[in-house]
Amino acid sequence: MSKQINVALIGNPNTGKTSVFNALTGLNQKVGNYPGITVEKKEGICKLPRGVKAHIIDLPGTYSLNASSLDENVVIELLLNKNDKDFPDVAVVVSDVENLKRNLLLFTQIKDLEIPTILVINMADRMAYKGISLDIPYLEKELKTKIALVSTRKKQGIDELKQLITNYKDVSAEPCLNASEVDIDYFNRLRKAFPNQLLYKLWLVITQDVNFGKIDRNEVEALNDFKTKSKADLKRLQQKETIKRYQFINNVLKVGQTIDSSQAKDLRTKLDRILTHKVWGYLIFFFILLTIFQAIYDWSSVPMDFIDSAFASLSEWVKDKLPDGAFTNLLAEGIIPGLGGIVIFIPQIAFLFLFISVLEESGYMSRVVFLMDRVMRRFGLSGKSVVPLISGTACAIPAVMATRNIESWKERLITILVTPFTTCSARLPVYLIIISLVIPEGRFLGLGYQALTLMLLYLLGFGAAVGSAYILNKILKIRSKSFFVVEMPNYKLPLFKNVTLTVLEKTKSFVFGAGKIILAISIILWFLASYGPGDNFNKAEELVTKAYASQDISEDELQQHVASFKLEHSFIGITGRAIEPVIRPLGYDWKIGIAIVSSFAAREVFVGTLATIYSVGSDDEATIKNRMAAEVNPILGGPLFNFASGISLLLFYAFAMQCMSTLAIVKRETNSWKWPSLQLVFMSGLAYVVALIAYQFLK
């Protein structure tokens, strides 16, 4: 039986920690949440020499063990709690060769916890470019560690790192320096009071609100005696500690690192001047967005048409080949069309994640955050709010979680409340199918009308988020101060492996997350649409045949009328008719109403629901798009999905909450039902009013 060791991957943001994690774990990774909190947790398995397996946990990025946000607390709480199942046998601190001085602060703090710690110096391929040379044996001696020089881009150093992790018992757990010298008397008293506890661990618990793990209650109460120093005094001691660490780091790097500035070729400064310019920066960002949305349409049209036709053919094949009966109908009219309604959008969603991943990997996204801080400040948000708002284009749930790195509670609460306005990937299927039905395919200045419409919907969502933030900033009387610090990483060509893993992981989670819901809802909807109470449903064929007896219609037409009559008098038809008066002023019929109600489970269910409803009782091999295009408005005549009703639907989904999971996560993050309830009422009310005005004006 092979042994498994725990490895904690720790480092500052933008040191290439994710690249190292991907290089070690490949596809053997999964994403979840830390127990009890909604901070993303990435973990994977790495096979090491001699049959050893490493369970690698990628901790949230942090600059030091002096936590200022909730996600940074995760790092400290794991490193302090030896009883945690993920407590590391060895810590791997990832640093960036160009920012070694700053990265080593965190390294020296972790060493004080007496955990065997390996130092990874990443991006080693840039050393020659930047004129940097390192004396590795000297650095290993002074820092009391083992060092792996790694370049994930050139695939160098990963095998050496695996070897060091395997032999982690040979790595020194001794601290680099004696940080307690900042106040010898205070730390001596602390050492005497708790002879069995690690001194630096005690210091972290005193200065921060973190979970100490399983420790005797009397010891915790005794520890409170050491909080007699005021907060200001403790803060001053922390600052003295930081200065002492940097003095040590400077002395080590004076000998261990040489930088020949004449060799450094700095293109970064020139690019930053353009990309963060107060005019050109915004224009370039706008142009990039336009290009992305146009590419999403142009590149995905062929695979989408293929998937749409394939699912329509599969439904027809199932009906032809399997014996008649309820199970065949469930497969052909419920499950297959429902799943087809989500699978068809895989190409566009994958392309969206591809572009976002490339922007993040290249270092450009940090420039966007810096650029948008200028705008955000005016609306009661900070530049850090841009990260949740942009990640909201994938899904609002991790976006709401991402607010944990915002220090100010007021800014964090506002960001949580407005993030669901951002157009997420779940809205994309609704937008794409409606846009394809009601917006013509022409072009303006080389850009398609459909791509421009999609771009406008994204901008509308972002505008609604920012506008709502402005109102909330004026209304909420919460006092809090904040500061904004963003690191500008170096520009780099995105690593193909990282981008591929990100696209696969995010697309898989979207498809399987939505797929489970759609599968369950498709089965329920098929049942509700295939059965009904009373004679109107049970004797539908007899009643319809009698009604059309005087008319000369074909058998196929008669069967279509029977199927339509049965659908209207099924359980789902009766439910739809009941809610129709509420949605009729928006230009919707009862079938759209059912789709809107069921999509509260997840927005993308809208298309799957319509695919299921339109397939029940239908024998033709039409695609979901063709069936929607053929729907007739029962009152006004003409296509049901026309320009007025289409724009009304697009605007409804642009503003509506329509996501049960997001409400649950907002409740969890705010620890109250008050905020998600207000969110639901406000967003749903706004969506209804805007959709009503749009339809009444355009019809």
SEDREN-358974 format. One line per 5 residues: number of its first residue (from 1); their letters; for each residue x, y negated, z of C-alpha. Coordinates in Angstrom, 3 decimals. Last residue first. Example, Ala and Ser with C-alpha at 12.3 -4.5 7.8 and 13.67 -1.06 7.14 Angstrom:
BEGIN
2> SA> 13.670:1.060:7.140; 12.300:4.500:7.800
! end
This chain:
BEGIN
699> KLFQY> -45.315:-45.551:-29.922; -42.189:-47.579:-29.086; -43.493:-49.898:-26.325; -45.688:-47.313:-24.588; -42.912:-44.733:-24.806
694> AILAV> -40.147:-47.002:-23.473; -42.294:-48.469:-20.672; -43.333:-44.998:-19.468; -39.756:-43.618:-19.629; -38.474:-46.604:-17.586
689> VYALG> -41.238:-46.221:-14.977; -40.850:-42.440:-14.644; -37.030:-42.537:-14.401; -37.114:-45.346:-11.796; -39.571:-43.401:-9.654
684> SMFVL> -37.508:-40.206:-9.930; -34.281:-42.068:-9.043; -35.815:-43.936:-6.082; -37.750:-41.028:-4.589; -34.914:-38.488:-4.958
679> QLSPW> -32.199:-40.828:-3.628; -34.343:-41.908:-0.673; -34.857:-38.239:0.213; -31.131:-37.503:-0.312; -30.275:-40.351:2.114
674> KWSNT> -32.728:-39.579:4.940; -32.124:-35.809:4.971; -29.018:-36.396:7.107; -25.488:-35.031:7.525; -24.241:-37.425:4.809
669> ERKVI> -22.116:-34.755:3.065; -24.527:-31.874:3.727; -27.615:-33.826:2.685; -25.788:-34.989:-0.445; -24.882:-31.334:-1.171
664> ALTSM> -28.508:-30.199:-0.874; -29.751:-33.046:-3.078; -27.135:-32.130:-5.692; -28.252:-28.482:-5.646; -31.917:-29.406:-6.230
659> CQMAF> -31.156:-31.333:-9.406; -33.709:-33.383:-11.335; -32.515:-36.779:-10.028; -34.080:-38.701:-12.907; -32.271:-41.658:-14.536
654> AYFLL> -30.798:-40.394:-17.828; -33.325:-37.534:-17.870; -36.255:-39.953:-18.133; -34.359:-42.115:-20.625; -33.807:-39.179:-22.977
649> LSIGS> -37.429:-38.090:-22.576; -38.792:-41.567:-23.426; -36.390:-41.800:-26.391; -37.776:-38.487:-27.701; -41.415:-39.444:-27.032
644> AFNFL> -41.027:-42.649:-29.078; -38.829:-41.204:-31.874; -40.976:-38.096:-32.387; -40.929:-34.779:-30.532; -44.652:-33.975:-30.679
639> PGGLI> -44.553:-34.162:-34.478; -47.710:-35.559:-36.121; -51.143:-35.505:-34.543; -52.194:-38.121:-31.991; -53.972:-35.831:-29.519
634> PNVEA> -52.406:-32.346:-29.848; -48.927:-33.706:-30.743; -47.577:-31.002:-33.051; -44.596:-28.732:-32.317; -42.659:-27.844:-35.507
629> AMRNK> -39.470:-29.689:-34.469; -39.452:-27.785:-31.159; -39.767:-24.464:-32.996; -37.003:-25.411:-35.427; -34.630:-26.350:-32.568
624> ITAED> -35.379:-23.131:-30.664; -34.528:-21.101:-33.778; -37.235:-19.430:-35.851; -37.395:-15.652:-36.494; -41.208:-15.499:-36.425
619> DSGVS> -43.228:-13.189:-34.177; -44.387:-15.645:-31.515; -46.509:-14.504:-28.550; -44.167:-16.121:-26.036; -41.265:-17.736:-27.921
614> YITAL> -42.389:-21.372:-27.482; -42.620:-20.939:-23.698; -39.202:-19.216:-23.439; -37.315:-21.754:-25.591; -39.122:-24.582:-23.777
609> TGVFV> -37.889:-23.207:-20.445; -34.336:-22.675:-21.720; -34.197:-26.284:-22.942; -35.343:-27.745:-19.606; -33.194:-25.282:-17.585
604> ERAAF> -30.232:-27.607:-18.318; -31.435:-29.925:-15.550; -31.078:-27.369:-12.772; -33.745:-26.223:-10.273; -35.586:-29.499:-11.032
599> SSVIA> -35.638:-28.193:-14.596; -38.750:-26.145:-13.751; -40.817:-29.336:-13.317; -39.510:-30.936:-16.529; -40.034:-27.742:-18.570
594> IGIKW> -43.594:-27.390:-17.225; -44.316:-30.995:-18.227; -42.826:-30.408:-21.692; -45.338:-27.583:-22.117; -48.179:-29.758:-20.743
589> DYGLP> -47.682:-32.434:-23.399; -45.367:-35.434:-23.172; -45.766:-38.994:-24.505; -44.956:-40.761:-21.217; -48.654:-41.613:-20.662
584> RIVPE> -49.384:-37.821:-20.865; -47.104:-37.067:-17.909; -49.511:-37.566:-15.011; -52.606:-36.341:-16.911; -50.682:-33.168:-17.904
579> IARGT> -50.047:-31.911:-14.358; -53.151:-29.683:-14.180; -52.885:-28.668:-17.844; -49.380:-27.339:-17.186; -50.557:-25.221:-14.256
574> IGIFS> -53.396:-23.751:-16.371; -50.970:-23.062:-19.220; -48.447:-21.427:-16.865; -51.064:-19.068:-15.471; -52.260:-18.242:-18.997
569> HELKF> -55.216:-20.074:-20.595; -53.154:-22.321:-22.875; -50.799:-19.440:-23.747; -53.732:-17.163:-24.626; -55.187:-19.797:-26.992
564> SAVHQ> -51.810:-20.310:-28.705; -51.295:-16.552:-29.147; -54.859:-16.160:-30.547; -54.351:-19.109:-32.938; -51.079:-17.551:-34.155
559> QLEDE> -52.848:-14.198:-34.583; -55.514:-15.871:-36.761; -52.822:-17.510:-38.891; -51.126:-14.137:-39.435; -54.463:-12.444:-40.303
554> SIDQS> -55.153:-15.088:-42.957; -57.801:-17.790:-42.648; -61.162:-18.263:-44.429; -63.250:-19.989:-41.794; -66.695:-18.859:-40.570
549> AYAKT> -65.243:-16.247:-38.194; -62.771:-18.764:-36.686; -64.571:-19.154:-33.321; -65.557:-15.453:-33.217; -61.972:-14.334:-33.832
544> VLEEA> -60.795:-16.801:-31.146; -63.223:-15.437:-28.508; -62.488:-11.729:-29.275; -58.735:-12.252:-29.319; -58.786:-14.290:-26.074
539> KNFND> -60.805:-11.721:-24.111; -58.304:-11.340:-21.241; -57.182:-14.983:-21.307; -60.540:-16.802:-21.494; -62.109:-13.914:-19.600
534> GPGYS> -60.468:-14.693:-16.277; -56.906:-15.046:-14.996; -53.659:-15.190:-16.969; -50.651:-13.173:-18.084; -47.898:-13.680:-20.645
529> ALFWL> -47.031:-17.322:-19.802; -46.675:-16.728:-16.034; -44.640:-13.554:-16.657; -42.452:-15.274:-19.243; -41.959:-18.207:-16.869
524> IISIA> -40.843:-15.952:-13.996; -38.422:-14.001:-16.211; -37.050:-17.194:-17.781; -36.662:-18.785:-14.304; -34.473:-15.930:-13.048
519> LIIKG> -32.333:-15.855:-16.207; -32.112:-19.649:-16.252; -30.869:-19.809:-12.656; -28.239:-17.112:-13.180; -27.164:-18.639:-16.506
514> AGFVF> -26.758:-22.153:-15.081; -24.055:-21.089:-12.633; -22.666:-18.504:-15.060; -22.485:-20.992:-17.946; -21.251:-23.978:-15.903
509> SKTKE> -18.736:-21.916:-13.877; -17.400:-20.336:-17.072; -17.113:-23.710:-18.808; -15.212:-25.164:-15.831; -12.813:-22.216:-15.471
504> LVTLT> -12.187:-21.754:-19.212; -11.635:-25.493:-19.827; -9.309:-25.816:-16.810; -7.330:-22.672:-17.719; -6.902:-23.883:-21.319
499> VNKFL> -5.780:-27.367:-20.236; -3.251:-25.946:-17.776; -1.873:-23.426:-20.308; -1.564:-26.029:-23.107; 0.425:-28.376:-20.862
494> PLKYN> -0.605:-31.965:-21.505; 2.187:-34.133:-22.952; 3.394:-36.418:-20.214; 2.948:-39.939:-18.969; 4.440:-40.397:-15.520
489> PMEVV> 2.066:-40.644:-12.592; 0.595:-44.007:-11.572; -0.350:-43.637:-7.922; -3.444:-45.375:-6.666; -3.826:-47.329:-3.442
484> FFSKS> -7.030:-49.126:-2.539; -7.734:-50.445:0.923; -10.844:-50.279:3.020; -12.806:-52.098:5.672; -16.076:-51.042:7.197
479> RIKLI> -19.180:-52.695:8.564; -22.431:-51.089:7.469; -25.381:-53.367:6.766; -26.612:-51.624:3.633; -28.739:-53.933:1.460
474> KNLIY> -26.129:-55.991:-0.427; -23.816:-53.026:-1.103; -26.877:-50.949:-1.996; -27.879:-53.449:-4.710; -24.350:-53.514:-6.206
469> ASGVA> -24.107:-49.713:-6.049; -27.406:-49.444:-7.932; -25.958:-51.599:-10.716; -22.758:-49.497:-10.842; -24.649:-46.191:-11.033
464> AGFGL> -27.189:-47.535:-13.556; -24.318:-48.825:-15.725; -22.597:-45.411:-15.585; -25.830:-43.695:-16.630; -26.396:-46.231:-19.418
459> LYLLM> -22.795:-45.812:-20.594; -23.312:-42.040:-20.872; -26.624:-42.598:-22.694; -24.948:-45.106:-25.024; -22.250:-42.554:-25.932
454> LTLAQ> -24.920:-39.965:-26.749; -26.710:-42.496:-28.980; -23.409:-43.374:-30.694; -22.746:-39.669:-31.364; -26.238:-39.296:-32.878
449> YGLGL> -25.881:-42.412:-35.015; -22.633:-40.994:-36.411; -19.512:-43.178:-36.404; -17.797:-44.015:-39.728; -18.693:-47.701:-39.496
444> FRGEP> -22.345:-46.674:-38.937; -23.317:-43.130:-39.907; -26.557:-41.303:-40.744; -27.830:-38.112:-39.025; -31.192:-39.462:-37.894
439> IVLSI> -32.110:-39.538:-34.155; -35.316:-37.712:-33.118; -34.630:-33.956:-33.261; -30.814:-33.851:-32.922; -31.031:-36.425:-30.109
434> IILYV> -33.565:-34.228:-28.259; -31.389:-31.091:-28.533; -28.191:-32.905:-27.561; -29.599:-34.907:-24.670; -31.241:-31.911:-22.983
429> PLRAS> -28.139:-29.714:-23.439; -25.909:-32.567:-22.097; -27.906:-33.171:-18.924; -26.232:-30.183:-17.241; -22.810:-31.528:-18.322
424> CTTFP> -23.328:-34.547:-16.075; -24.371:-38.071:-17.082; -23.500:-40.298:-14.139; -26.665:-41.349:-12.269; -25.937:-38.569:-9.727
419> TVLIT> -22.901:-40.635:-8.519; -25.051:-43.478:-7.094; -25.814:-42.127:-3.601; -22.436:-40.493:-2.984; -20.568:-43.640:-4.138
414> ILREK> -22.672:-45.805:-1.803; -21.958:-43.451:1.109; -18.204:-43.436:0.385; -18.020:-47.209:0.064; -19.835:-47.588:3.400
409> WSEIN> -17.779:-44.864:5.088; -14.470:-46.509:4.047; -11.640:-43.964:3.683; -12.590:-42.614:0.254; -10.848:-39.203:-0.146
404> RTAMV> -14.053:-37.377:0.769; -15.808:-38.873:-2.267; -14.607:-35.845:-4.268; -17.372:-33.735:-2.691; -19.985:-35.907:-4.443
399> APIAC> -18.157:-35.285:-7.733; -17.921:-31.545:-6.962; -21.764:-31.520:-6.895; -22.463:-34.127:-9.598; -21.110:-31.896:-12.364
394> ATGSI> -18.793:-32.355:-15.352; -19.505:-36.013:-16.141; -19.597:-36.490:-12.346; -15.798:-36.135:-12.455; -15.822:-39.679:-13.885
389> LPVVS> -18.054:-41.094:-11.138; -16.237:-39.108:-8.426; -12.822:-40.440:-9.631; -14.128:-43.966:-10.274; -15.060:-44.348:-6.584
384> KGSLG> -11.317:-44.447:-5.789; -11.173:-47.777:-7.625; -13.344:-49.162:-4.851; -17.068:-49.829:-4.613; -19.163:-52.765:-3.440
379> FRRMV> -20.132:-53.927:-6.922; -17.503:-56.609:-7.446; -14.768:-54.234:-6.295; -15.761:-51.732:-8.990; -14.794:-53.915:-11.960
374> RDMLF> -11.193:-54.573:-10.911; -10.940:-50.979:-9.612; -11.821:-49.830:-13.145; -8.324:-50.462:-14.509; -6.594:-48.594:-11.669
369> VVRSM> -8.919:-45.594:-12.094; -8.454:-45.737:-15.892; -4.674:-45.802:-15.409; -4.959:-42.697:-13.204; -6.917:-41.023:-16.033
364> YGSEE> -4.041:-41.599:-18.491; -1.593:-39.259:-16.750; -1.521:-36.825:-19.702; -3.057:-34.014:-17.648; -6.114:-36.076:-16.671
359> LVSIF> -6.861:-37.270:-20.222; -6.272:-33.750:-21.615; -8.626:-32.253:-18.989; -11.370:-34.768:-19.832; -10.997:-33.956:-23.550
354> LFLFA> -11.171:-30.189:-23.031; -14.064:-30.466:-20.572; -16.115:-32.272:-23.252; -15.025:-29.734:-25.903; -16.150:-26.827:-23.681
349> IQPIF> -19.516:-28.535:-23.103; -20.004:-29.003:-26.833; -19.080:-25.404:-27.714; -21.072:-23.863:-24.796; -24.302:-25.644:-25.779
344> IVIGG> -25.886:-22.709:-27.650; -25.340:-20.511:-24.586; -27.975:-22.502:-22.643; -31.119:-22.144:-24.774; -29.923:-18.739:-25.928
339> LGPII> -30.229:-17.562:-22.318; -33.912:-18.517:-22.265; -34.520:-17.211:-25.806; -32.990:-13.797:-24.847; -34.637:-13.474:-21.407
334> GEALL> -38.240:-14.426:-22.121; -39.648:-13.705:-25.587; -37.438:-10.849:-26.823; -36.444:-9.307:-23.481; -39.800:-9.820:-21.707
329> NTFAG> -41.651:-8.739:-24.865; -39.610:-5.529:-25.026; -40.305:-4.857:-21.322; -44.055:-5.552:-21.677; -44.555:-3.115:-24.545
324> DPLKD> -43.877:-2.304:-28.161; -41.022:0.156:-28.727; -37.572:-1.346:-29.342; -36.140:-1.822:-32.833; -38.290:-4.537:-34.396
319> KVWES> -38.857:-6.697:-31.299; -35.182:-6.403:-30.276; -34.077:-7.356:-33.811; -36.321:-10.462:-33.792; -34.896:-11.628:-30.469
314> LSAFA> -31.348:-10.951:-31.735; -32.053:-12.907:-34.946; -33.129:-15.980:-32.944; -30.068:-15.545:-30.690; -27.713:-15.338:-33.688
309> SDIFD> -29.326:-18.325:-35.440; -28.722:-20.616:-32.441; -25.187:-19.255:-31.886; -24.228:-19.872:-35.557; -25.734:-23.368:-35.571
304> MPVSS> -23.774:-24.168:-32.395; -20.499:-22.780:-33.803; -20.846:-25.026:-36.919; -21.973:-28.246:-35.145; -19.246:-28.174:-32.462
299> WDYIA> -16.433:-30.091:-34.108; -18.417:-33.054:-35.472; -20.641:-33.650:-32.442; -18.005:-33.392:-29.697; -15.567:-35.243:-31.973
294> QFITL> -17.916:-38.246:-32.173; -18.317:-38.216:-28.395; -14.552:-38.097:-27.794; -13.754:-40.795:-30.372; -16.283:-43.171:-28.800
289> LIFFF> -14.800:-42.532:-25.333; -11.261:-43.219:-26.607; -12.453:-46.484:-28.225; -14.025:-47.623:-24.941; -10.788:-46.837:-23.042
284> ILYGW> -8.758:-48.764:-25.650; -11.101:-51.750:-25.409; -10.949:-51.712:-21.594; -7.129:-51.685:-21.496; -6.861:-54.246:-24.307
279> VKHTL> -8.642:-56.904:-22.238; -7.325:-56.810:-18.635; -4.251:-54.834:-19.750; -3.920:-51.455:-18.001; -3.249:-49.462:-21.210
274> IRDLK> -1.087:-52.172:-22.827; 1.273:-53.089:-19.992; 1.254:-49.452:-18.866; 2.609:-48.349:-22.266; 5.570:-50.741:-22.032
269> TRLDK> 6.326:-49.712:-18.448; 6.167:-46.005:-19.357; 8.632:-46.230:-22.270; 11.496:-46.384:-19.811; 14.616:-44.692:-21.128
264> AQSSD> 16.781:-43.853:-18.121; 20.399:-43.364:-19.132; 21.621:-46.739:-17.849; 19.865:-46.019:-14.537; 22.347:-43.272:-13.669
259> ITQGV> 20.663:-41.761:-10.632; 22.658:-39.559:-8.232; 21.017:-37.418:-5.566; 22.568:-35.345:-2.755; 24.946:-37.965:-1.284
254> KLVNN> 22.707:-41.029:-0.931; 19.742:-38.595:-0.962; 20.565:-37.244:2.516; 21.053:-40.694:4.075; 17.845:-41.987:2.483
249> IFQYR> 15.875:-38.952:3.772; 17.144:-39.462:7.353; 16.287:-43.163:7.291; 12.910:-42.235:5.738; 12.184:-39.892:8.650
244> KITEK> 13.113:-42.534:11.209; 10.872:-45.105:9.503; 7.945:-42.631:9.508; 8.453:-41.884:13.229; 8.606:-45.592:14.040
239> QQLRK> 5.322:-46.070:12.126; 3.709:-43.209:14.058; 4.936:-44.771:17.314; 3.397:-48.090:16.279; 0.084:-46.333:15.537
234> LDAKS> 0.174:-44.670:18.980; 0.762:-48.069:20.580; -2.110:-49.647:18.595; -4.425:-46.791:19.524; -3.600:-47.426:23.187
229> KTKFD> -1.395:-45.007:25.085; -3.436:-43.059:27.616; -3.921:-40.397:24.934; -1.450:-38.242:26.828; -4.043:-37.578:29.530
224> NLAEV> -6.269:-36.136:26.769; -3.813:-33.234:26.498; -4.878:-32.080:29.975; -8.451:-31.714:28.689; -7.218:-29.673:25.687
219> ENRDI> -5.043:-27.546:27.973; -7.978:-26.839:30.271; -10.043:-25.706:27.244; -7.348:-23.148:26.267; -6.454:-23.318:22.573
214> KGFNV> -8.018:-21.592:19.591; -7.566:-23.938:16.633; -6.458:-27.526:17.173; -9.139:-29.019:14.896; -8.165:-32.543:13.931
209> DQTIV> -8.979:-36.054:15.115; -5.516:-37.547:14.889; -2.785:-39.048:17.068; -2.987:-36.607:19.984; -3.461:-33.533:17.761
204> LWLKY> -0.517:-34.505:15.560; 1.730:-35.027:18.625; 0.781:-31.643:20.067; 1.768:-29.934:16.787; 5.039:-31.859:16.836
199> LLQNP> 5.872:-30.480:20.284; 4.986:-26.821:19.607; 3.177:-25.404:22.624; 4.421:-23.102:25.371; 6.117:-25.802:27.488
194> FAKRL> 2.975:-27.987:27.521; 3.347:-30.506:30.368; 7.145:-30.460:30.174; 7.181:-31.097:26.396; 4.681:-33.968:26.721
189> RNFYD> 6.763:-35.575:29.463; 9.856:-35.230:27.273; 7.926:-36.712:24.326; 7.027:-39.869:26.275; 10.560:-40.341:27.683
184> IDVES> 12.305:-39.819:24.318; 10.157:-42.304:22.365; 11.319:-42.472:18.701; 13.786:-39.650:19.521; 10.898:-37.166:19.132
179> ANLCP> 11.588:-37.048:15.365; 14.599:-34.748:15.843; 15.634:-33.948:12.271; 15.448:-31.234:9.616; 13.268:-28.864:11.700
174> EASVD> 14.256:-25.155:11.882; 12.034:-22.644:10.043; 14.980:-21.512:7.895; 14.213:-19.429:4.803; 15.493:-15.827:4.946
169> KYNTI> 12.040:-14.601:6.008; 10.679:-16.122:2.775; 12.446:-13.453:0.692; 9.427:-12.807:-1.567; 8.732:-16.570:-1.725
164> LQKLE> 12.356:-17.197:-2.779; 12.109:-14.521:-5.514; 8.850:-16.018:-6.794; 10.546:-19.440:-6.943; 13.453:-17.979:-8.953
159> DIGQK> 10.937:-16.439:-11.380; 9.186:-19.828:-11.703; 12.461:-21.717:-12.337; 11.944:-22.532:-16.017; 8.774:-22.299:-18.096
154> KRTSV> 9.814:-25.359:-20.174; 6.623:-27.249:-19.224; 6.482:-25.646:-15.775; 9.937:-27.035:-15.053; 11.201:-25.872:-11.673
149> LAIKT> 14.309:-26.367:-9.531; 13.683:-24.086:-6.533; 15.210:-25.196:-3.219; 15.814:-23.155:-0.053; 15.623:-25.007:3.254
144> KLEKE> 17.614:-26.642:6.038; 17.172:-30.159:4.547; 20.891:-30.903:4.992; 22.129:-27.495:3.765; 19.615:-27.154:0.909
139> LYPID> 20.371:-30.721:-0.237; 24.134:-30.029:-0.239; 23.695:-26.768:-2.210; 21.351:-28.573:-4.693; 23.608:-31.547:-5.524
134> LSIGK> 21.142:-33.328:-7.808; 21.583:-35.320:-11.044; 19.143:-37.895:-12.421; 19.698:-39.885:-15.653; 15.961:-40.166:-16.377
129> YAMRD> 16.037:-38.124:-19.593; 18.573:-35.702:-18.102; 16.353:-35.100:-15.076; 13.095:-34.883:-17.038; 13.276:-31.082:-17.526
124> AMNIV> 13.317:-30.734:-13.712; 9.614:-31.619:-13.668; 9.253:-30.000:-10.215; 11.584:-29.873:-7.220; 10.083:-27.028:-5.192
119> LITPI> 11.079:-27.072:-1.506; 10.530:-23.845:0.455; 9.257:-24.068:4.047; 9.366:-21.412:6.777; 6.900:-22.907:9.315
114> ELDKI> 8.498:-24.671:12.269; 5.819:-27.384:12.503; 8.676:-29.915:12.257; 9.423:-28.535:8.759; 5.926:-29.686:7.733
109> QTFLL> 6.846:-33.251:8.726; 10.170:-33.147:6.828; 8.373:-31.997:3.623; 5.688:-34.710:3.892; 8.394:-37.404:3.970
104> LNRKL> 10.305:-35.578:1.205; 7.764:-36.600:-1.451; 8.613:-40.314:-1.103; 12.330:-39.804:-1.656; 11.843:-37.204:-4.386
99> NEVDS> 9.747:-39.436:-6.633; 11.445:-38.792:-10.000; 12.115:-35.074:-9.344; 8.483:-34.547:-8.333; 7.892:-32.530:-5.167
94> VVVAV> 5.996:-29.301:-4.444; 6.140:-28.077:-0.835; 5.829:-24.288:-0.606; 4.801:-23.218:2.899; 5.521:-19.661:4.054
89> DPFDK> 3.625:-17.165:6.202; 0.713:-19.536:5.742; -2.436:-19.616:7.899; -5.188:-18.376:5.545; -6.870:-16.092:8.132
84> DNKNL> -6.861:-19.023:10.576; -5.597:-18.007:14.026; -2.328:-19.893:13.534; -4.292:-23.158:13.393; -2.071:-26.214:13.031
79> LLEIV> -1.170:-25.783:9.347; -4.814:-25.144:8.394; -6.104:-28.172:10.316; -3.402:-30.404:8.855; -4.154:-29.568:5.212
74> VNEDL> -7.952:-29.806:5.634; -7.538:-33.217:7.301; -6.236:-34.525:3.951; -9.676:-33.740:2.446; -11.394:-35.799:5.136
69> SSANL> -9.345:-38.959:4.628; -6.557:-40.935:6.351; -4.432:-38.008:7.511; -1.028:-38.647:9.057; 0.383:-35.309:7.819
64> SYTGP> 1.780:-37.111:4.778; 1.072:-38.030:1.169; -1.697:-35.459:0.702; -2.959:-33.410:-2.267; -5.630:-30.843:-1.374
59> LDIIH> -4.253:-27.349:-0.603; -3.610:-24.731:-3.316; -3.875:-21.374:-1.546; -1.637:-18.582:-2.806; -2.248:-14.994:-1.698
54> AKVGR> 1.126:-13.454:-2.535; 1.426:-9.795:-3.475; 4.565:-7.742:-2.807; 5.327:-4.762:-5.063; 9.104:-5.209:-4.849
49> PLKCI> 9.041:-8.483:-6.855; 5.998:-10.783:-6.595; 2.500:-10.574:-8.057; 0.615:-13.846:-7.544; -3.001:-13.983:-6.397
44> GEKKE> -5.098:-17.126:-6.464; -6.747:-19.831:-4.395; -8.355:-23.173:-5.113; -10.522:-24.744:-2.410; -12.698:-27.746:-3.191
39> VTIGP> -13.688:-29.789:-0.159; -17.283:-29.164:0.821; -16.889:-28.264:4.461; -18.007:-25.412:6.729; -15.565:-22.864:5.335
34> YNGVK> -13.287:-24.418:2.683; -15.005:-24.439:-0.705; -14.589:-22.201:-3.751; -12.432:-21.935:-6.857; -10.886:-18.697:-8.080
29> QNLGT> -7.526:-17.582:-9.415; -5.940:-14.582:-11.099; -5.973:-16.233:-14.561; -2.399:-17.475:-14.233; -1.385:-17.270:-10.542
24> LANFV> 2.198:-18.558:-10.351; 2.235:-20.805:-13.430; -1.278:-22.066:-12.614; -0.221:-23.029:-9.066; 2.965:-24.700:-10.372
19> STKGT> 0.895:-26.691:-12.895; -1.631:-27.581:-10.179; 1.165:-28.906:-7.931; 2.513:-31.124:-10.723; 3.628:-33.889:-8.337
14> NPNGI> 0.547:-36.000:-9.138; -0.922:-36.007:-5.597; 1.654:-35.344:-2.837; 2.399:-31.718:-2.025; 1.357:-28.404:-0.471
9> LAVNI> 1.022:-24.857:-1.825; 0.319:-22.599:1.162; 1.496:-18.983:0.733; -0.104:-16.092:2.616; 1.598:-12.716:2.296
4> QKSM> 0.205:-9.439:1.023; 1.976:-6.088:1.430; 1.501:-3.313:-1.089; 0.000:0.000:0.000
! end
